[in-house]
């Protein structure tokens, strides 16, 4: 029984030692083998690899993918005309030589990112000092980023190479500091208000001019229409008068009777109308006092 336990324990120990001697390198990583704190080997190809068990040899991994470094510093920079601007940027970089990187930079990606951040910021500050705000915002932005990239590459490939490659440098935002931006916005707002007030004044004057012209045309149109209406009305009244005169001239007695009836109809239009007259002497009721109206003589055959 003791022998069986010893064999089982020996197998477990052998498996533990074997597992500590095997390691897998992912295709996205470098495998760095250390022997007593010194770099023994760098594995660049993915797959299963062997090493001595700890503490004789250990393995660590470094990312070989394309990494992104975004700016974290919001301190303003000075342009050629001494304007304070805030620039946001990002850098695309990767580790190409793990041995140089570990010896000159650090053991992980964050160490390289911290040092690279300082180098990129200094390069941006130096290049922005040479350019105006206009060049920074429009005409020479590509040239600026190209110069920054060249300076950063010169630094990381110097006497002590960092073992990294800077693929791209880009500006994501370039703007004045908050105080200047607020002042610029206030000036822009004041200018827009001035233009708006000028346009409103011009529009108001044009509106008054159009309304005055429309009123004048309306008055002229109404006057012309009234004149034409009065003319037509006069012609109609004259024609009516001629017709009445011609009709009433044929039978004056009937004409007088008809006019009296019209006067009665107008005078007694409402039940509330009251007239105080003497029917026996007033000429107004002459038609009523006269009795029946004589019929016209029969027409001769």
C-alpha positions, 0 to 999 in steps of 0.5 A: 500500500505504501509502495502504491502511494509512493508511485502515485505521488511520484507520478503527480510530482512528475506531471507537475514538473512536466507542466511547469516545463511546458508553456504555450505562446499565443499568436498575439504575444511574445514569450520571454524566457528568463533564467535567473533574472536574465533573458534567456530566449524570446519566442516569437512564433506561436506554439508549444515550447519547453523550458526548465522548471522554476526557479531555474527558468520563468516565462512572461508574455508581451503583447505584439499587437498594434497598440493605441496610446491616447493623450491624457494630458490637457495642459495647454500648449503655445503656438507661434503667436503665443496662443494657448491651445489644447491638443488631443492626439493618439499614437499607434505603436507596437513592440518589435524587439522584446529584448531591447524593450525589456532592457531599455523600457520595462517589463510590460506595455504600460511602461512603454506607454508612459514613456512614449506619452512624454516623448510624444507630448514634448514633440507636439509642444516643439512643433506647435511652437513653430506654427500658427493656429491657422496652420494647426487647424487647417493647412499644415496639420498633416505636416505637423503630425509627420514631423512629430512622428519623425521626432518620436521615431528618432527618439525611440531609435536613438542610442538605446533603442526602445524596441518599438515602432511608431506606426501613426500619429494623429490629432483628434482635436485642437482647440483654444483653452476654455477661457479663450473659447468662451471669449471667441464664442461671445464675439461670434454671438455678438457679431451674429446678433449685430448681423441679425439686427441689421437684417431685421431692420432692413426687413422691417424697412422693406416691409413698411415700404411694401405695406405703404405701397399696398395701402396706396394701391388699395386706396387708389383701387377703392377710389376708382371703384367708387367713382365707377360705381357712382357713375354706373349708379347715376346712369342707372338712376337717370335711366330709372327716372326716365322710365318712371317719368314715362310710365307715370306720364301716361296716368298721373292719377295712378302714379300719385296713388302708387307713390302714396302707397309706397310712402305708407309702406315705408312709414308703417314698416314696424308695429312700433312706428307712431305718427301723430296726424289729423287724417281729415286735413293731412295731405298724407292720407289723401289717398285713403280719403279719396275712396276707391281708385277709378279704373282706367277706361277700357281699351278701344277695339 
